[in-house]
Amino acid sequence: MPAPARSVAVPAVSPRLLATALLTVGLLLTLAYLVAFDQGAVSRSGMFLHELMHDGRHLLGVPCH
């Protein structure tokens, strides 16, 4: 005879904590895109973001030339 199922307590996550976590992840992913992959496509002033993030690319070892 199988053992009776036990209920497992799941910790509650507050909506504020969840929203903060999702916003933080979104901002970090956006920053990673801008540093690693944007080649001026987002910036309307030409290569402004590329030049702004240029040293960060080299620091992280991301090729950009």
mmCIF file of the N, C-alpha and C atoms, coordinates in Angstrom:
data_MODEL
# 
_entry.id   MODEL 
# 
loop_
_atom_site.group_PDB 
_atom_site.id 
_atom_site.type_symbol 
_atom_site.label_atom_id 
_atom_site.label_alt_id 
_atom_site.label_comp_id 
_atom_site.label_asym_id 
_atom_site.label_entity_id 
_atom_site.label_seq_id 
_atom_site.pdbx_PDB_ins_code 
_atom_site.Cartn_x 
_atom_site.Cartn_y 
_atom_site.Cartn_z 
_atom_site.occupancy 
_atom_site.B_iso_or_equiv 
_atom_site.pdbx_formal_charge 
_atom_site.auth_seq_id 
_atom_site.auth_comp_id 
_atom_site.auth_asym_id 
_atom_site.auth_atom_id 
_atom_site.pdbx_PDB_model_num 
ATOM 1   N N  . MET A 1 1  ? 0.855  -1.179 0.000   1.00 0.00 ? 1  MET A N  1 
ATOM 2   C CA . MET A 1 1  ? 0.000  0.000  0.000   1.00 0.00 ? 1  MET A CA 1 
ATOM 3   C C  . MET A 1 1  ? 0.900  1.242  0.000   1.00 0.00 ? 1  MET A C  1 
ATOM 4   N N  . PRO A 1 2  ? 0.645  2.189  -0.920  1.00 0.00 ? 2  PRO A N  1 
ATOM 5   C CA . PRO A 1 2  ? 1.495  3.385  -0.986  1.00 0.00 ? 2  PRO A CA 1 
ATOM 6   C C  . PRO A 1 2  ? 1.312  4.275  0.238   1.00 0.00 ? 2  PRO A C  1 
ATOM 7   N N  . ALA A 1 3  ? 2.394  4.959  0.551   1.00 0.00 ? 3  ALA A N  1 
ATOM 8   C CA . ALA A 1 3  ? 2.348  5.889  1.684   1.00 0.00 ? 3  ALA A CA 1 
ATOM 9   C C  . ALA A 1 3  ? 1.472  7.083  1.317   1.00 0.00 ? 3  ALA A C  1 
ATOM 10  N N  . PRO A 1 4  ? 0.779  7.651  2.295   1.00 0.00 ? 4  PRO A N  1 
ATOM 11  C CA . PRO A 1 4  ? -0.055 8.827  1.999   1.00 0.00 ? 4  PRO A CA 1 
ATOM 12  C C  . PRO A 1 4  ? 0.815  10.012 1.569   1.00 0.00 ? 4  PRO A C  1 
ATOM 13  N N  . ALA A 1 5  ? 0.295  10.789 0.654   1.00 0.00 ? 5  ALA A N  1 
ATOM 14  C CA . ALA A 1 5  ? 1.028  11.951 0.154   1.00 0.00 ? 5  ALA A CA 1 
ATOM 15  C C  . ALA A 1 5  ? 1.151  13.012 1.237   1.00 0.00 ? 5  ALA A C  1 
ATOM 16  N N  . ARG A 1 6  ? 2.358  13.554 1.339   1.00 0.00 ? 6  ARG A N  1 
ATOM 17  C CA . ARG A 1 6  ? 2.568  14.635 2.312   1.00 0.00 ? 6  ARG A CA 1 
ATOM 18  C C  . ARG A 1 6  ? 2.479  15.970 1.594   1.00 0.00 ? 6  ARG A C  1 
ATOM 19  N N  . SER A 1 7  ? 1.943  16.940 2.256   1.00 0.00 ? 7  SER A N  1 
ATOM 20  C CA . SER A 1 7  ? 1.888  18.264 1.661   1.00 0.00 ? 7  SER A CA 1 
ATOM 21  C C  . SER A 1 7  ? 3.237  18.952 1.873   1.00 0.00 ? 7  SER A C  1 
ATOM 22  N N  . VAL A 1 8  ? 3.657  19.670 0.866   1.00 0.00 ? 8  VAL A N  1 
ATOM 23  C CA . VAL A 1 8  ? 4.940  20.372 0.914   1.00 0.00 ? 8  VAL A CA 1 
ATOM 24  C C  . VAL A 1 8  ? 4.654  21.854 1.027   1.00 0.00 ? 8  VAL A C  1 
ATOM 25  N N  . ALA A 1 9  ? 5.302  22.490 1.980   1.00 0.00 ? 9  ALA A N  1 
ATOM 26  C CA . ALA A 1 9  ? 5.118  23.929 2.165   1.00 0.00 ? 9  ALA A CA 1 
ATOM 27  C C  . ALA A 1 9  ? 5.933  24.674 1.109   1.00 0.00 ? 9  ALA A C  1 
ATOM 28  N N  . VAL A 1 10 ? 5.263  25.508 0.342   1.00 0.00 ? 10 VAL A N  1 
ATOM 29  C CA . VAL A 1 10 ? 5.926  26.318 -0.667  1.00 0.00 ? 10 VAL A CA 1 
ATOM 30  C C  . VAL A 1 10 ? 6.009  27.738 -0.127  1.00 0.00 ? 10 VAL A C  1 
ATOM 31  N N  . PRO A 1 11 ? 7.224  28.288 -0.048  1.00 0.00 ? 11 PRO A N  1 
ATOM 32  C CA . PRO A 1 11 ? 7.334  29.641 0.488   1.00 0.00 ? 11 PRO A CA 1 
ATOM 33  C C  . PRO A 1 11 ? 6.665  30.654 -0.443  1.00 0.00 ? 11 PRO A C  1 
ATOM 34  N N  . ALA A 1 12 ? 5.960  31.567 0.131   1.00 0.00 ? 12 ALA A N  1 
ATOM 35  C CA . ALA A 1 12 ? 5.267  32.592 -0.648  1.00 0.00 ? 12 ALA A CA 1 
ATOM 36  C C  . ALA A 1 12 ? 6.257  33.673 -1.068  1.00 0.00 ? 12 ALA A C  1 
ATOM 37  N N  . VAL A 1 13 ? 6.140  34.114 -2.296  1.00 0.00 ? 13 VAL A N  1 
ATOM 38  C CA . VAL A 1 13 ? 6.974  35.199 -2.809  1.00 0.00 ? 13 VAL A CA 1 
ATOM 39  C C  . VAL A 1 13 ? 6.080  36.416 -2.965  1.00 0.00 ? 13 VAL A C  1 
ATOM 40  N N  . SER A 1 14 ? 6.491  37.494 -2.354  1.00 0.00 ? 14 SER A N  1 
ATOM 41  C CA . SER A 1 14 ? 5.661  38.692 -2.425  1.00 0.00 ? 14 SER A CA 1 
ATOM 42  C C  . SER A 1 14 ? 5.686  39.260 -3.843  1.00 0.00 ? 14 SER A C  1 
ATOM 43  N N  . PRO A 1 15 ? 4.602  39.853 -4.277  1.00 0.00 ? 15 PRO A N  1 
ATOM 44  C CA . PRO A 1 15 ? 4.567  40.454 -5.614  1.00 0.00 ? 15 PRO A CA 1 
ATOM 45  C C  . PRO A 1 15 ? 5.621  41.552 -5.781  1.00 0.00 ? 15 PRO A C  1 
ATOM 46  N N  . ARG A 1 16 ? 5.900  42.273 -4.716  1.00 0.00 ? 16 ARG A N  1 
ATOM 47  C CA . ARG A 1 16 ? 6.906  43.342 -4.803  1.00 0.00 ? 16 ARG A CA 1 
ATOM 48  C C  . ARG A 1 16 ? 8.296  42.753 -5.046  1.00 0.00 ? 16 ARG A C  1 
ATOM 49  N N  . LEU A 1 17 ? 8.632  41.669 -4.354  1.00 0.00 ? 17 LEU A N  1 
ATOM 50  C CA . LEU A 1 17 ? 9.916  41.015 -4.552  1.00 0.00 ? 17 LEU A CA 1 
ATOM 51  C C  . LEU A 1 17 ? 10.020 40.442 -5.959  1.00 0.00 ? 17 LEU A C  1 
ATOM 52  N N  . LEU A 1 18 ? 8.952  39.828 -6.425  1.00 0.00 ? 18 LEU A N  1 
ATOM 53  C CA . LEU A 1 18 ? 8.938  39.267 -7.773  1.00 0.00 ? 18 LEU A CA 1 
ATOM 54  C C  . LEU A 1 18 ? 9.110  40.365 -8.820  1.00 0.00 ? 18 LEU A C  1 
ATOM 55  N N  . ALA A 1 19 ? 8.412  41.476 -8.666  1.00 0.00 ? 19 ALA A N  1 
ATOM 56  C CA . ALA A 1 19 ? 8.531  42.588 -9.609  1.00 0.00 ? 19 ALA A CA 1 
ATOM 57  C C  . ALA A 1 19 ? 9.944  43.167 -9.598  1.00 0.00 ? 19 ALA A C  1 
ATOM 58  N N  . THR A 1 20 ? 10.528 43.302 -8.420  1.00 0.00 ? 20 THR A N  1 
ATOM 59  C CA . THR A 1 20 ? 11.889 43.823 -8.308  1.00 0.00 ? 20 THR A CA 1 
ATOM 60  C C  . THR A 1 20 ? 12.878 42.882 -8.974  1.00 0.00 ? 20 THR A C  1 
ATOM 61  N N  . ALA A 1 21 ? 12.713 41.588 -8.754  1.00 0.00 ? 21 ALA A N  1 
ATOM 62  C CA . ALA A 1 21 ? 13.612 40.607 -9.359  1.00 0.00 ? 21 ALA A CA 1 
ATOM 63  C C  . ALA A 1 21 ? 13.493 40.621 -10.880 1.00 0.00 ? 21 ALA A C  1 
ATOM 64  N N  . LEU A 1 22 ? 12.274 40.671 -11.401 1.00 0.00 ? 22 LEU A N  1 
ATOM 65  C CA . LEU A 1 22 ? 12.081 40.692 -12.852 1.00 0.00 ? 22 LEU A CA 1 
ATOM 66  C C  . LEU A 1 22 ? 12.627 41.969 -13.474 1.00 0.00 ? 22 LEU A C  1 
ATOM 67  N N  . LEU A 1 23 ? 12.445 43.089 -12.815 1.00 0.00 ? 23 LEU A N  1 
ATOM 68  C CA . LEU A 1 23 ? 12.985 44.353 -13.314 1.00 0.00 ? 23 LEU A CA 1 
ATOM 69  C C  . LEU A 1 23 ? 14.506 44.325 -13.329 1.00 0.00 ? 23 LEU A C  1 
ATOM 70  N N  . THR A 1 24 ? 15.101 43.786 -12.284 1.00 0.00 ? 24 THR A N  1 
ATOM 71  C CA . THR A 1 24 ? 16.556 43.696 -12.206 1.00 0.00 ? 24 THR A CA 1 
ATOM 72  C C  . THR A 1 24 ? 17.107 42.803 -13.304 1.00 0.00 ? 24 THR A C  1 
ATOM 73  N N  . VAL A 1 25 ? 16.490 41.657 -13.516 1.00 0.00 ? 25 VAL A N  1 
ATOM 74  C CA . VAL A 1 25 ? 16.933 40.745 -14.573 1.00 0.00 ? 25 VAL A CA 1 
ATOM 75  C C  . VAL A 1 25 ? 16.787 41.413 -15.943 1.00 0.00 ? 25 VAL A C  1 
ATOM 76  N N  . GLY A 1 26 ? 15.672 42.103 -16.151 1.00 0.00 ? 26 GLY A N  1 
ATOM 77  C CA . GLY A 1 26 ? 15.466 42.800 -17.415 1.00 0.00 ? 26 GLY A CA 1 
ATOM 78  C C  . GLY A 1 26 ? 16.508 43.868 -17.667 1.00 0.00 ? 26 GLY A C  1 
ATOM 79  N N  . LEU A 1 27 ? 16.825 44.646 -16.648 1.00 0.00 ? 27 LEU A N  1 
ATOM 80  C CA . LEU A 1 27 ? 17.843 45.686 -16.802 1.00 0.00 ? 27 LEU A CA 1 
ATOM 81  C C  . LEU A 1 27 ? 19.220 45.094 -17.061 1.00 0.00 ? 27 LEU A C  1 
ATOM 82  N N  . LEU A 1 28 ? 19.547 44.003 -16.383 1.00 0.00 ? 28 LEU A N  1 
ATOM 83  C CA . LEU A 1 28 ? 20.846 43.365 -16.601 1.00 0.00 ? 28 LEU A CA 1 
ATOM 84  C C  . LEU A 1 28 ? 20.948 42.759 -18.009 1.00 0.00 ? 28 LEU A C  1 
ATOM 85  N N  . LEU A 1 29 ? 19.858 42.174 -18.500 1.00 0.00 ? 29 LEU A N  1 
ATOM 86  C CA . LEU A 1 29 ? 19.874 41.642 -19.858 1.00 0.00 ? 29 LEU A CA 1 
ATOM 87  C C  . LEU A 1 29 ? 19.997 42.761 -20.895 1.00 0.00 ? 29 LEU A C  1 
ATOM 88  N N  . THR A 1 30 ? 19.327 43.876 -20.645 1.00 0.00 ? 30 THR A N  1 
ATOM 89  C CA . THR A 1 30 ? 19.441 45.018 -21.546 1.00 0.00 ? 30 THR A CA 1 
ATOM 90  C C  . THR A 1 30 ? 20.869 45.555 -21.555 1.00 0.00 ? 30 THR A C  1 
ATOM 91  N N  . LEU A 1 31 ? 21.476 45.671 -20.392 1.00 0.00 ? 31 LEU A N  1 
ATOM 92  C CA . LEU A 1 31 ? 22.853 46.144 -20.306 1.00 0.00 ? 31 LEU A CA 1 
ATOM 93  C C  . LEU A 1 31 ? 23.802 45.171 -21.003 1.00 0.00 ? 31 LEU A C  1 
ATOM 94  N N  . ALA A 1 32 ? 23.587 43.869 -20.824 1.00 0.00 ? 32 ALA A N  1 
ATOM 95  C CA . ALA A 1 32 ? 24.431 42.879 -21.497 1.00 0.00 ? 32 ALA A CA 1 
ATOM 96  C C  . ALA A 1 32 ? 24.296 42.998 -23.014 1.00 0.00 ? 32 ALA A C  1 
ATOM 97  N N  . TYR A 1 33 ? 23.084 43.234 -23.499 1.00 0.00 ? 33 TYR A N  1 
ATOM 98  C CA . TYR A 1 33 ? 22.891 43.428 -24.939 1.00 0.00 ? 33 TYR A CA 1 
ATOM 99  C C  . TYR A 1 33 ? 23.640 44.661 -25.416 1.00 0.00 ? 33 TYR A C  1 
ATOM 100 N N  . LEU A 1 34 ? 23.490 45.765 -24.690 1.00 0.00 ? 34 LEU A N  1 
ATOM 101 C CA . LEU A 1 34 ? 24.128 47.004 -25.119 1.00 0.00 ? 34 LEU A CA 1 
ATOM 102 C C  . LEU A 1 34 ? 25.649 46.894 -25.128 1.00 0.00 ? 34 LEU A C  1 
ATOM 103 N N  . VAL A 1 35 ? 26.201 46.220 -24.128 1.00 0.00 ? 35 VAL A N  1 
ATOM 104 C CA . VAL A 1 35 ? 27.654 46.092 -24.058 1.00 0.00 ? 35 VAL A CA 1 
ATOM 105 C C  . VAL A 1 35 ? 28.165 45.100 -25.093 1.00 0.00 ? 35 VAL A C  1 
ATOM 106 N N  . ALA A 1 36 ? 27.493 43.975 -25.234 1.00 0.00 ? 36 ALA A N  1 
ATOM 107 C CA . ALA A 1 36 ? 28.058 42.902 -26.042 1.00 0.00 ? 36 ALA A CA 1 
ATOM 108 C C  . ALA A 1 36 ? 27.633 42.912 -27.512 1.00 0.00 ? 36 ALA A C  1 
ATOM 109 N N  . PHE A 1 37 ? 26.393 43.299 -27.813 1.00 0.00 ? 37 PHE A N  1 
ATOM 110 C CA . PHE A 1 37 ? 25.900 43.073 -29.165 1.00 0.00 ? 37 PHE A CA 1 
ATOM 111 C C  . PHE A 1 37 ? 25.509 44.317 -29.940 1.00 0.00 ? 37 PHE A C  1 
ATOM 112 N N  . ASP A 1 38 ? 25.177 45.391 -29.266 1.00 0.00 ? 38 ASP A N  1 
ATOM 113 C CA . ASP A 1 38 ? 24.729 46.584 -29.984 1.00 0.00 ? 38 ASP A CA 1 
ATOM 114 C C  . ASP A 1 38 ? 25.893 47.201 -30.740 1.00 0.00 ? 38 ASP A C  1 
ATOM 115 N N  . GLN A 1 39 ? 25.709 47.413 -32.002 1.00 0.00 ? 39 GLN A N  1 
ATOM 116 C CA . GLN A 1 39 ? 26.740 48.047 -32.825 1.00 0.00 ? 39 GLN A CA 1 
ATOM 117 C C  . GLN A 1 39 ? 26.235 49.388 -33.358 1.00 0.00 ? 39 GLN A C  1 
ATOM 118 N N  . GLY A 1 40 ? 25.483 50.090 -32.537 1.00 0.00 ? 40 GLY A N  1 
ATOM 119 C CA . GLY A 1 40 ? 24.937 51.376 -32.954 1.00 0.00 ? 40 GLY A CA 1 
ATOM 120 C C  . GLY A 1 40 ? 23.521 51.270 -33.479 1.00 0.00 ? 40 GLY A C  1 
ATOM 121 N N  . ALA A 1 41 ? 22.928 50.074 -33.464 1.00 0.00 ? 41 ALA A N  1 
ATOM 122 C CA . ALA A 1 41 ? 21.580 49.893 -34.007 1.00 0.00 ? 41 ALA A CA 1 
ATOM 123 C C  . ALA A 1 41 ? 20.527 50.559 -33.132 1.00 0.00 ? 41 ALA A C  1 
ATOM 124 N N  . VAL A 1 42 ? 20.733 50.604 -31.826 1.00 0.00 ? 42 VAL A N  1 
ATOM 125 C CA . VAL A 1 42 ? 19.744 51.184 -30.909 1.00 0.00 ? 42 VAL A CA 1 
ATOM 126 C C  . VAL A 1 42 ? 19.903 52.698 -30.847 1.00 0.00 ? 42 VAL A C  1 
ATOM 127 N N  . SER A 1 43 ? 21.117 53.151 -30.908 1.00 0.00 ? 43 SER A N  1 
ATOM 128 C CA . SER A 1 43 ? 21.391 54.581 -30.768 1.00 0.00 ? 43 SER A CA 1 
ATOM 129 C C  . SER A 1 43 ? 21.017 55.321 -32.048 1.00 0.00 ? 43 SER A C  1 
ATOM 130 N N  . ARG A 1 44 ? 20.315 56.422 -31.892 1.00 0.00 ? 44 ARG A N  1 
ATOM 131 C CA . ARG A 1 44 ? 19.949 57.235 -33.051 1.00 0.00 ? 44 ARG A CA 1 
ATOM 132 C C  . ARG A 1 44 ? 21.073 58.193 -33.438 1.00 0.00 ? 44 ARG A C  1 
ATOM 133 N N  . SER A 1 45 ? 22.082 58.289 -32.606 1.00 0.00 ? 45 SER A N  1 
ATOM 134 C CA . SER A 1 45 ? 23.187 59.202 -32.913 1.00 0.00 ? 45 SER A CA 1 
ATOM 135 C C  . SER A 1 45 ? 24.381 58.437 -33.477 1.00 0.00 ? 45 SER A C  1 
ATOM 136 N N  . GLY A 1 46 ? 24.112 57.444 -34.295 1.00 0.00 ? 46 GLY A N  1 
ATOM 137 C CA . GLY A 1 46 ? 25.196 56.692 -34.919 1.00 0.00 ? 46 GLY A CA 1 
ATOM 138 C C  . GLY A 1 46 ? 25.794 55.674 -33.972 1.00 0.00 ? 46 GLY A C  1 
ATOM 139 N N  . MET A 1 47 ? 27.067 55.807 -33.712 1.00 0.00 ? 47 MET A N  1 
ATOM 140 C CA . MET A 1 47 ? 27.802 54.816 -32.937 1.00 0.00 ? 47 MET A CA 1 
ATOM 141 C C  . MET A 1 47 ? 28.003 55.245 -31.488 1.00 0.00 ? 47 MET A C  1 
ATOM 142 N N  . PHE A 1 48 ? 27.110 56.073 -30.962 1.00 0.00 ? 48 PHE A N  1 
ATOM 143 C CA . PHE A 1 48 ? 27.283 56.597 -29.600 1.00 0.00 ? 48 PHE A CA 1 
ATOM 144 C C  . PHE A 1 48 ? 27.373 55.469 -28.571 1.00 0.00 ? 48 PHE A C  1 
ATOM 145 N N  . LEU A 1 49 ? 26.418 54.540 -28.587 1.00 0.00 ? 49 LEU A N  1 
ATOM 146 C CA . LEU A 1 49 ? 26.456 53.445 -27.617 1.00 0.00 ? 49 LEU A CA 1 
ATOM 147 C C  . LEU A 1 49 ? 27.654 52.539 -27.841 1.00 0.00 ? 49 LEU A C  1 
ATOM 148 N N  . HIS A 1 50 ? 28.006 52.327 -29.089 1.00 0.00 ? 50 HIS A N  1 
ATOM 149 C CA . HIS A 1 50 ? 29.184 51.499 -29.368 1.00 0.00 ? 50 HIS A CA 1 
ATOM 150 C C  . HIS A 1 50 ? 30.427 52.104 -28.733 1.00 0.00 ? 50 HIS A C  1 
ATOM 151 N N  . GLU A 1 51 ? 30.605 53.390 -28.925 1.00 0.00 ? 51 GLU A N  1 
ATOM 152 C CA . GLU A 1 51 ? 31.779 54.052 -28.358 1.00 0.00 ? 51 GLU A CA 1 
ATOM 153 C C  . GLU A 1 51 ? 31.694 54.118 -26.834 1.00 0.00 ? 51 GLU A C  1 
ATOM 154 N N  . LEU A 1 52 ? 30.507 54.307 -26.300 1.00 0.00 ? 52 LEU A N  1 
ATOM 155 C CA . LEU A 1 52 ? 30.326 54.377 -24.852 1.00 0.00 ? 52 LEU A CA 1 
ATOM 156 C C  . LEU A 1 52 ? 30.653 53.040 -24.195 1.00 0.00 ? 52 LEU A C  1 
ATOM 157 N N  . MET A 1 53 ? 30.283 51.951 -24.835 1.00 0.00 ? 53 MET A N  1 
ATOM 158 C CA . MET A 1 53 ? 30.489 50.622 -24.274 1.00 0.00 ? 53 MET A CA 1 
ATOM 159 C C  . MET A 1 53 ? 31.773 49.954 -24.762 1.00 0.00 ? 53 MET A C  1 
ATOM 160 N N  . HIS A 1 54 ? 32.568 50.659 -25.539 1.00 0.00 ? 54 HIS A N  1 
ATOM 161 C CA . HIS A 1 54 ? 33.741 50.080 -26.174 1.00 0.00 ? 54 HIS A CA 1 
ATOM 162 C C  . HIS A 1 54 ? 34.725 49.472 -25.179 1.00 0.00 ? 54 HIS A C  1 
ATOM 163 N N  . ASP A 1 55 ? 35.062 50.193 -24.142 1.00 0.00 ? 55 ASP A N  1 
ATOM 164 C CA . ASP A 1 55 ? 36.007 49.665 -23.152 1.00 0.00 ? 55 ASP A CA 1 
ATOM 165 C C  . ASP A 1 55 ? 35.422 48.467 -22.411 1.00 0.00 ? 55 ASP A C  1 
ATOM 166 N N  . GLY A 1 56 ? 34.125 48.479 -22.168 1.00 0.00 ? 56 GLY A N  1 
ATOM 167 C CA . GLY A 1 56 ? 33.482 47.344 -21.523 1.00 0.00 ? 56 GLY A CA 1 
ATOM 168 C C  . GLY A 1 56 ? 33.565 46.092 -22.376 1.00 0.00 ? 56 GLY A C  1 
ATOM 169 N N  . ARG A 1 57 ? 33.458 46.269 -23.689 1.00 0.00 ? 57 ARG A N  1 
ATOM 170 C CA . ARG A 1 57 ? 33.591 45.119 -24.594 1.00 0.00 ? 57 ARG A CA 1 
ATOM 171 C C  . ARG A 1 57 ? 34.981 44.506 -24.470 1.00 0.00 ? 57 ARG A C  1 
ATOM 172 N N  . HIS A 1 58 ? 35.996 45.360 -24.515 1.00 0.00 ? 58 HIS A N  1 
ATOM 173 C CA . HIS A 1 58 ? 37.364 44.854 -24.421 1.00 0.00 ? 58 HIS A CA 1 
ATOM 174 C C  . HIS A 1 58 ? 37.626 44.241 -23.037 1.00 0.00 ? 58 HIS A C  1 
ATOM 175 N N  . LEU A 1 59 ? 37.091 44.832 -22.007 1.00 0.00 ? 59 LEU A N  1 
ATOM 176 C CA . LEU A 1 59 ? 37.274 44.308 -20.656 1.00 0.00 ? 59 LEU A CA 1 
ATOM 177 C C  . LEU A 1 59 ? 36.675 42.911 -20.529 1.00 0.00 ? 59 LEU A C  1 
ATOM 178 N N  . LEU A 1 60 ? 35.517 42.684 -21.169 1.00 0.00 ? 60 LEU A N  1 
ATOM 179 C CA . LEU A 1 60 ? 34.840 41.392 -21.099 1.00 0.00 ? 60 LEU A CA 1 
ATOM 180 C C  . LEU A 1 60 ? 35.319 40.404 -22.171 1.00 0.00 ? 60 LEU A C  1 
ATOM 181 N N  . GLY A 1 61 ? 36.202 40.867 -23.043 1.00 0.00 ? 61 GLY A N  1 
ATOM 182 C CA . GLY A 1 61 ? 36.714 39.978 -24.085 1.00 0.00 ? 61 GLY A CA 1 
ATOM 183 C C  . GLY A 1 61 ? 35.751 39.769 -25.230 1.00 0.00 ? 61 GLY A C  1 
ATOM 184 N N  . VAL A 1 62 ? 34.805 40.687 -25.426 1.00 0.00 ? 62 VAL A N  1 
ATOM 185 C CA . VAL A 1 62 ? 33.846 40.583 -26.517 1.00 0.00 ? 62 VAL A CA 1 
ATOM 186 C C  . VAL A 1 62 ? 34.444 41.264 -27.751 1.00 0.00 ? 62 VAL A C  1 
ATOM 187 N N  . PRO A 1 63 ? 34.550 40.554 -28.867 1.00 0.00 ? 63 PRO A N  1 
ATOM 188 C CA . PRO A 1 63 ? 35.123 41.194 -30.064 1.00 0.00 ? 63 PRO A CA 1 
ATOM 189 C C  . PRO A 1 63 ? 34.178 42.254 -30.613 1.00 0.00 ? 63 PRO A C  1 
ATOM 190 N N  . CYS A 1 64 ? 34.745 43.341 -31.050 1.00 0.00 ? 64 CYS A N  1 
ATOM 191 C CA . CYS A 1 64 ? 33.894 44.404 -31.604 1.00 0.00 ? 64 CYS A CA 1 
ATOM 192 C C  . CYS A 1 64 ? 34.505 45.050 -32.839 1.00 0.00 ? 64 CYS A C  1 
ATOM 193 N N  . HIS A 1 65 ? 35.575 44.516 -33.335 1.00 0.00 ? 65 HIS A N  1 
ATOM 194 C CA . HIS A 1 65 ? 36.186 45.076 -34.555 1.00 0.00 ? 65 HIS A CA 1 
ATOM 195 C C  . HIS A 1 65 ? 36.196 44.019 -35.634 1.00 0.00 ? 65 HIS A C  1 
# 
